[in-house]
C-alpha cells in the first residue's frame, strides 16, 4: 500500500481519486467559525442536489476557529468504491488515503 497525505484548504470541492480508495485518517482544523468537511464516496459534489446525501463516509465540524477534529481509522480504514470526493469549508483538512 502506498499512502498519500495531502492538505486541502477552505473552499475545496474536489475529486481526489476515481474508483476504490481507503481513508486511513482525517485531521481538520477550523480557520473560521462553523468549519466543516465531508468525505464522499462519489465523483461529484452530491451535497448540492436536492434530497438526502447518502454517500457521506466521514464528516466533521467545529464551531470555533482553531478547534480541531481528528480521526485515525487505524487498522480499519474507511472503504470507498466510487471515488474520493472532498468538500471543505472554513478550515483545512489533512487526509491520508490510498
N, C-alpha and C positions, 0 to 999 in steps of 0.2 A: 504494500500500500504506500502510495506517495501522497502525503498530506500537504495541503496548501493552507496558509494562514494569510488572510488579507483584511485590510481595514476599509470599511465603506462609510462615507460621511453622510451627514444630514442631507436629505433631498434625493437620496439614491432610490431608484426604482429600476432594477436591473436584473436581466437574466445572466446568471453567473456560469451555469453549466447546463447543457442539454442531457437528457437521459438520466440514468441512475447516478445517485450521489449518496454519500453518508456524511452527516454532520457530527463532528466529534466535540465541538464546544462553541459557545457563543458568549461574548462579553460585550456589554452595552454600557456606554456612559452618556447620560443626558447632557446636552450642551445648552439647553433651554428648558423652560417648563413644558410639561406634558410630552416628553420624549418617548418614542416607541419604535418598535421594529416588528416585522413579521418575516418568517421564513416560509415560503410557499413551495409546494410540490407542483409547479406549474411552469409554463413557458411564457406567460404574460401576467400582468398585474390584475389578478381576478378580483381584487378588492374594489375596483372601480365599477363593477357591474352591479345591477340591482339583484337583490336576493341574498341568501346566506353564502358565506365564503366557506367552502368545505375542504379546501386543500392547504390549510394552515398547519404546518408541522411544528412550529415554535413561534412564540410571541412574548414580548415583554414590554414593560413601560415603567417610567419613573416620572414622578410629579415635579421634581426639582432639579435644576441644573447641578451637575456634579455627582448626582446619585448614580449608582451602578447596579447592573443586573448581570449575574454570571451563572452560566450553566455548563457543567462538564458532564458529558454523557458517558465518559469512561469506556468501559468495555461493551457498552450497548448503544452505539451511535444511532441517531435518527436515520431512517431509511427513506429515501426519496426515489421515485420511479420515473417521473415525467421530466423533471428538471428542477434546478435550484434557482429560485427567483427571490430576490430580497427587496423589501420596502423599509426604508429607514427615514424617520422624521425626528428632527430636533435632537440629534445625538450621533454618536459614532459607534459602529458595530464592528467588532473584530470576530471573524468566524474562521474556524478550522474545519476543513472538509476534504473529501477526496472525490 
